[in-house]
Amino acid sequence: MREAHPVERAVGMAHYVSDAPGVGGRLREAPEDFRVTEVEAFDAEPLDADAGAYPNVLARVTLRGWDTNDFASDLSDRLGISRERVSWAGTKDKHAVTTQLFSVGKGDPEELRAVEIRDAEVELLGRTGRPVLFGDLAGNAFEITVCGVDEPEHADATTADLVAFASGGDTREPAAETDADEPATVGVPNYFGQQRFGSKRPVTHEVGLEILRGNWKGAVLAYVGNPAEREPESTQEARRYVQETEDWAGALDRLPKRLGFERSMCHRLVERRDRLGSEDGDLGDEDYRAALEAVPSNLQRLFVNAAQSYAFNRMLSERLERGLPFHEPVAGDVVCFADPDAPEGVALPDTDRTQRVTEDRVRTVRRHCERGRAFVTAPLVGTETDLADGEVGEIEREVLDELDLDPGDFDLPGEFESTGTRRAILVRTDLSVDRAAPDRDGDDASDALTFEFTLPKGSYATVVLREYLKRDPDDL
């Protein structure tokens, strides 16, 4: 195993499982280089179905260079409706071409057809009884072109290493040859990718950890202060000022306007201090918690989710270091079973159906995993989490002890509370690498590689690609 870049290690991704050198290259030189198409798992009635029983109009939308939230806001503005009536199955990256499901509550198909939005193609699919919700998809199909590749010849060796990892082979042994013209079944640890924590400034998990420790002030400082070297110097200076002075009014004069969430927290603290009528402020836990609640509810949840994700990544890295398998269980593991209703071609874990693997059941459960019927899991810790047994349970407890966390810490007010769940530790996919990348605007694309693969929902394309590129995420 190769050691990961420091910024990846900072979010718990300690290693690459492939020993092969990286091909180098860059992602997203143009939106067309990163294409994502949802694997849909949501059916609709015909458009002429009863609007009373099926009030939501379902659409398949292809976007170029659009943030999902921004498109939903633009669409609702053009239709003259509340933003809350527009919903979607999955949030996608702005720097991409994405095809995804949206629904419009009490929508008029003719009005939707008449809407013209730049870089957006809308295909009406029918009517539904309820809106499409986050998670109403089975997975995502990716077609990703990596430009500026330095050493494309290393792609085959990486693929061979990942094929071995998918089936429990030893990646330290000479890799078997793979047919470059055929998709290969590869596997990688199902890490949470860099974007879960902040690509330029990975701090969301640090905020979440402080929340879980009951240090509300520390959580605010971790988000508003805590400068990162990758930020502009002026932003770093503003954050250092916050860290050193805790002058929230002064912070508003210094923080850039684009840091809207940080400024919202500062505004809330200034309001609370002024209400107290004290020069010092005498702010307490309740005030700092109120500042964190000044940001949108999805960001509040993300703080705790990122802390869960960080602990999960740490557990996977420790499992790698101990040489424990990912493709099959050992005694003490907890597995979940495959979703029988998943669309063909997507192996979708059902984390509501789990089983603890005892010594006398190891062989049986291993056969289920070999056939794609079960998946080894690790916890996204919450109040209802039962940790594993044996060596795996030892890993889980050691990581939580090092982070000073306990399942009971997730019993928190409002959006910060989490009951927890489990997540598969290995993600497999049939992957192909095309060296004949298409030309773009007449430019030579001979230094590009195009990757095609499909992942279940919740898994990250960048976690697959990092094994091939092996570059600092900030340089991508």
N, C-alpha and C positions, 0 to 999 in steps of 0.2 A: 504494500500500500504506500502511496505517496502522501506526504503531508500537504494539507490544503493551505491556501493563502491565509494570512492573518485575519483578514476581514471575514472570511468564512469560518475560521476557527472561533471568532468572537461570537458567532451565533450557533455554535455547537457542531458545525460540520468539520470534523477534525481531519478527515482523510478523503482521498480519492480511492476507489476500490480498484481502479485500473492502474497498472504500473507503467503503461505505455506513455511516452512523451506526448505533450499536447500538440494539436495541429495549429493552435493560435487562431487569429481571426477576430472579427467584430460582428456583433448582432445589430440588427435594426438600422442599417444604413438608409433604408427606405421602408415605409410601412409594408410594402409588398414582400419584404424579406421575412416577415413574421406573420404567417396566415394561420388563423385558428377557426375551426368549425366545430360547433357543439355537436356532440352525439346526443340526439334528442331522445327524451323519454317522457313525452307529454303529448297526448292525443287531443284532437279537436273534432267538434261536430261541424257540419257544413256551415258556410256563412249565412245561409238562409234559414238556419235553425232558429227556434223561438228565442228572441232576445230576452224575454223575461226569465226563462230557465237557464240561458247561457249568455249572460250579459257581457262577457269579456271577449274582445276580439284578439285573436292570437296571430302574431306576425313573425316571420323570419326576416331578420334585418342584417344586411351586410354593410359594415362600416369601415371607412378608411380614415385612420388618424383621429378617432373619436374616443374620448373617455366615456365609459358607459353612463355614469351619472350625468355628465354634461349633455349627452344625447337625449336622455330621458327628460331632462329639463327643457331642452330646445323643442322636443316633440310636444310636450304638454303646453308650452307657450303657444306654439303654432296652432294647436287644436283648441286653445282657449279653455283648458281644463286644469284641474288641480294636479300638481306633480305626483301626488299620492296615488293617482289612478293609473300610472304607468309603472309596470314592474317587469322584472327580468329574471332569468335563471342563473346567470353567472356574470360576475364583473370581469371585464377583460382589459388588457393593457392598451393604452392609448396609441402607442407606436406600433401599430399592427393593422392588418386587414382581418376583421372578425365577422363571423356569421353566427348569429345567436338569436334566441327567442325573446320576444317582448310580448306583453299583453297590455291592452288598454281597457280599463273598466268602463262599462256603459259606453263603449266605443261605437262610432258610426263608420262602417266600412268605406262608404263613399268619401267621407271626410279624410279618412286615412289615405285612401288612394290619391286624393288630390294634393296631399302634403308633399312639397318638394324641399328636401334638405340636402345641402351640399355633401358630397361623398357618402351618401347613404342610399341604399336600395332596399325598398320595403316590399315584401311578398306576403300577402294575406293568406293565412292557412285555414281559418275557420273561427268558430266560437267555442268558448269553454265555460263551464259552470263556476269555476274559481280562477283567480289570476294565476299566472305562472309565478312561482316563487323561487327564491334563491335555493339552489340545490336541485331544481327540477330538470336535471340533465344527468346523463350517465357518465359523460366524459368529454374530452376534447381531442379532436384530430388536428395535428400540427404539420405544417409544411414550412420549414425554417431554413433560410439561406444564410450561411455564414460567409462573410466577405473578408478579403485580405488574409486568407489562410496562408500560413508560412510553410507548413510541412504536411501536406495532405496525405502523404504516405503513411502517417501514423494512425489514420482513421481505422484501417483494417485491424491493427493490433489492439486498439482500444475496443473495437467491436468484439474481437475474440475474447478479451478479458471479461467483458460484460456478459457475454454468452456463458462463460464459465461461472461467473458469479450468480447468474440466474438459476443455474442448476446445481450449485454447490461445488463446482470444480475449483481447483486451486489456481488462482491467478498468478501464483509465483512460478508455476510450471510453464514451459514453452506453450504458447497458445496455439490451438488448432486453427488451421486455415478456414476462413469463411468465404463463401461465394459472394463477391461484391455486388453481383447483379440480382441477388435474391435477398428479401428481408430476413433478418436474423432475430431470434428471440433473445433480447438482452434484459438484464436486470440491474437495478441500482438501489441503494438504500432510499427509502421513501422519505427523505429529508424534507423539511419545510425550507423553501428556497429563500434566497437573500431578500427578496422583495417583501416577505412576510414581516421583516424586522426594520425595513428601511434601507434602500439600496445605497444611498449616499451617506446616510447617518443612521446606522442600525441601533436604535435605542428603544424601540417600542417594548421589547422584552424587559429592559432595565426598568422602565416605568411600571410595567406589570408586576415585576418582582417586588418593587417598593410598595405597591398597593397591597399585595398579598401579605407583606410583612407588617402592614398597618402603618407604614410610614408615608402618610399622605403628602406631607411637605416634601419629603425626599422624592416622591413621584413627580411632583410639579417641577422641582429643580432638575430632575433627570430629563424632563421634556423641554422645558423652557431654557434652562441653562445647558450645561454639558456640551461645550463646543466640540465639533468634529473637524479634523484636519482637512477633510475633503470639501468643507464649506468655504464660501468666499470669506476673506479676512474680515470684512465689515460685519458679517453675520457672527463670526467667531467672537469678535470684540463685544458685540451686543450680548451674546450668551455669557461671556466671561463677566461682564458687568452684573448680570443677574446673579451669577454664581457667587460673586464676591460681596454684593451689596444687599441683595434681596429687596431692592428698591423697585417695586412693581410699576409705579408711575413713571420712573425714569426709564424702565425697560420699554414702555410704550413709545417713548421718544426715540429709542435706538433700534428696536426690532423692525426689520423690513416689513412693509405692508403685506408681502406675499406670505409671511408666516402667520396666517390668519388664526390658526388654532392656538398657537403660543400667545398671540395678542388677546384672544378671547379669555384665556386663563388669567392673564395679567389684568384685564378689565374687571373680571369678577373679583379678584383679590383687592383691587383698588376700591371697588364698591363696598366690599365687606369691611375694609379698614376704615373707610370714611364713615360707615354706619356706626362703627365702634367709637368714633370721635377721639381716637388716640393717635398721637404722633408715631408711636412705635408700631401701632397696629394691633399688637397683642393677638395676632392671628393664631387660631388653633386648628386641630385636626378637621373640625367641621368646615372651616373656611377653605382649607386646602382641598378637601373632598369636593366642595362646591365648585372650586376652580376646575377640577378635572371633569365635573359634570357640565361645564360650560361648552364642551366640545360635543359634536354629534354622538348619538348613542352607539353607532357602529364603531366609532373610534374608541369609545370607552370599553366596549367588548374586546376590541382588538388588543388593547393593552394586556389584558389578562390572557387572551388567546395566544399572544406572542410569548408570554412567559411559559405557558403550557408547551408551546412549540419548541422553545429553547430547551426545556427539560427533555422533551422527546428527542430532539437532535442529539443531546448529550448522551442519552441512553443508547441510541443507535451507534454512536461513535465508540462508546465503551464496549458494546457488544462486538463491534468490529475488532477492537484491540485485543479482546479475549479470544478471538477466533471462533466465536459461536456462529452457527449457521443462520442465515436469513430465510432460506427457501424452505426449511422444515423446522419443526419444533424440537426442543429438548424438554426433558421432564421439568415441570414448573411453569412452562410457558402458558399463555392464554391465547387461543386461536379464535378467529371468527370465521363464519361460513360465507360462501358466495351467495350473492343475491340471485335467486333463480329467475327473477323477472328482468334481469339486465339485458340490454340489447346484445345481439350476437356480435362477437368480436371485442367486447369489453368485459374484463374480469373485475366485477364490482364487489368489494367486500361489504357485507352486511354486519356492521358493528353492534347491532342489537341482538345478534345471535352468537354468543360466545361460549367457549368451553375451556376449562382448565385442563391441562394435559398432565395426567398422572403417569407414573413410571410404567404401569401396565397398559397404558393407552398410547404410548409414544408411537409404536409401529403402525397402529391403525390410523392415527391422525396424520402421520407422515404420508401414508398412501393418499389420504384426502388432499393433502397439499400438493403432491406430485400431479394429481389429476385436476388441479385448479378448483377444487371444491372447498378449500379452507386456506386461511392465511394466518401466519404468525403475526401477533400484534404487540404493541407497547402502549402504555397509557398516555392520554392527554389528561393529566391529573385534575380531578375535581372532587367535590364533596362525596360523591358516590363511588369513587374509585376503590377497587380491590386490587392490591398489587400482586404480582406473580409470586411464585414460590421458587425454591432452589436458587441456582446461580443467577438466573434472570431476575428474580425478586431481589437478590442481593444488589444487582446493578441498579435497579429502580430505586431502592432505598438509599443507596450511597449517593446517587445524583440528588435526590431530594434533600438528604442531610447536608450536602455541600452547598445547596442553594437555600438552606434554612427554610424548607417548605414542608407542609403537611397537608393531606387532603382537606382537613378541617379549615385550613386558611382560606379556602375558596368560598366559604360561607360568608358572603359579603353583601352589602346593600345594592339594590338597583341592578344596573347593567354589569356590574363587576362580579356578580355571582356566577359560578359555573359548577354544574354537576359532574362534568368530565365525560369522556368517552374513550374509546380505544381506536387505534389506527394501524393499518397494515405496515409492517416494517420493510417490506420489499415491494417494489413496483416492477412488473415485467411488461414488455411491449415488443411487438414486431417492428423492427426499425430497418430502414433502408437509407443508404448514403449515396447520393448521385453526384458524381464528379463533373458531369456535363451540365453545370448550372446555367440557366438561361442568361443571355445577354440582357442588359438593361440600358435602354436609350443608346444602343450602339456600342456600349462599353464592353471591353473584354472581361468576361467573368470567369476566366480560366483559373483564377485564384480563389474560387468560391466552392463551397460544398453545400448541398441541399439535403436536409434530414427530413424524413417523413416517419411519423409514429403517432400512436393514439394512447392517451393516458386516461385512467378513471378520474372522475371529478375529485378535486382536492389535491392532486399530484401536480408537480411543477415541471414544465418543460426544461427550465433552466437547470434543474437537478440532473437531468439526462445530459444536456449539452455541456455542463461543466466538466464531465468526464472526458469529453473530446477536446475541449479548448484549453483547459487547465490554465486559465488566465485570471488575474485579479478582476473580480466582478466590476470594479470601477472603470476598467479599461475596455469594457465591452460596449 
